[in-house]
Amino acid sequence: MKPRPPKAAGPGEVRIVGGVWKRSKLPVPFSPGLRPTPDRVRETLFNWLGQDLAGWRVLDAFAGSGALGFEAASRGAAGVTLLERDAALASALRANLKRLDKDGTVPMVIENADALAWMRRAAPGSLDLVFLDPPFAQDLFLPALAAAAPLLAEGGLIYLESPHPVEAPPALGLSVWKEGRAGAVHYRLLRRGG
């Protein structure tokens, strides 16, 4: 039997797993290195965080598919900022927001920006939760942690996704609160101030 040719790379989709947009699908254009956080990992993460994020100020620093930021908005976060360096992906994120937020009332901002540069300029202590899921091949884990840590309010959390466990330098004042692994993905919730 002749082997089938590989499927052409093209658009995909991710599903929002909870909140007001539960089961909504986010179309995701093809982009080299883009690896949306799997549904199962997002379910675990939001079980840890709680299903209601009312009042939380959230940053999805390497948004990509936007799955993490849209999950936070779906669960009532007070403000969600998505940063995406790739212009085509940022445009897709805006289209998804427009489709889901028909009346324009969801407090979400999407910026076509370099995450590290943006975080280095942002106000210290201004966030409750930062999602860090940088491209695995670029090894931005420690620089991203260093840029994100000062942005957290006391008790704030950083979610870090990586191909191996990443230890935060003690000087950042972060401690591991929860951690897990799904296949080749390691994920941790780090808390500021213990």
C-alpha positions, 0 to 999 in steps of 0.5 A, spaced: 500 500 500 502 506 498 503 511 503 499 517 504 502 524 503 503 528 509 497 533 510 499 540 508 500 545 513 494 550 514 489 553 519 487 549 525 483 551 531 483 551 538 477 550 543 476 555 549 474 550 555 471 554 560 467 560 561 462 564 557 465 562 551 466 555 552 466 550 546 467 556 542 473 555 537 478 560 535 481 559 528 489 559 528 493 560 521 499 556 520 505 559 523 512 556 524 513 554 531 506 556 533 504 550 538 497 552 542 497 550 549 493 543 549 486 543 551 488 538 557 493 543 559 489 549 559 483 545 563 488 543 569 491 550 569 484 553 570 482 548 575 488 551 579 487 558 578 479 557 579 474 558 574 472 565 575 477 570 574 473 577 576 477 582 577 484 579 575 489 583 570 492 578 565 497 579 560 498 573 555 505 575 553 507 570 547 499 570 545 500 566 538 493 562 538 491 567 544 488 560 547 490 562 554 488 570 554 481 568 551 480 563 556 482 568 561 477 573 558 472 568 558 472 567 565 471 574 567 478 577 567 478 585 569 483 586 563 486 582 558 492 584 554 495 579 548 502 581 545 503 578 539 510 579 534 507 576 528 503 581 524 498 575 521 497 572 528 495 579 531 490 580 526 487 573 527 487 574 534 483 581 533 478 577 528 477 572 533 475 577 538 471 581 534 467 575 532 466 573 540 465 580 543 460 582 538 458 588 543 465 590 544 464 590 551 470 585 553 476 588 556 481 585 552 487 589 548 491 586 542 498 589 541 502 587 535 509 587 539 515 584 542 513 581 548 520 582 552 520 589 550 513 591 552 514 587 559 520 591 560 516 598 559 510 596 563 508 598 570 511 594 576 506 591 580 500 592 575 498 585 573 495 579 577 497 573 572 502 573 566 502 567 561 509 565 558 509 560 553 514 563 548 517 559 542 520 553 545 526 554 539 528 561 541 530 559 549 526 566 552 524 562 558 529 566 563 529 573 560 521 572 559 521 570 567 525 576 568 521 581 565 515 579 567 516 578 575 516 585 576 509 586 573 506 582 578 502 584 584 504 581 591 501 574 590 501 574 583 502 568 578 506 567 572 504 561 568 510 558 564 510 553 559 517 550 556 520 543 553 523 542 560 522 544 567 525 552 568 528 554 575 526 561 576 532 565 579 531 566 587 532 574 585 526 574 582 522 572 588 518 567 585 516 560 588 513 554 584 506 553 586 503 548 582 506 544 576 505 538 571 507 535 565 503 533 558 507 529 553 513 534 551 510 540 555 512 542 562 508 547 565 508 551 572 505 556 576 510 561 579 507 565 585 510 572 587 512 573 594 511 565 596 
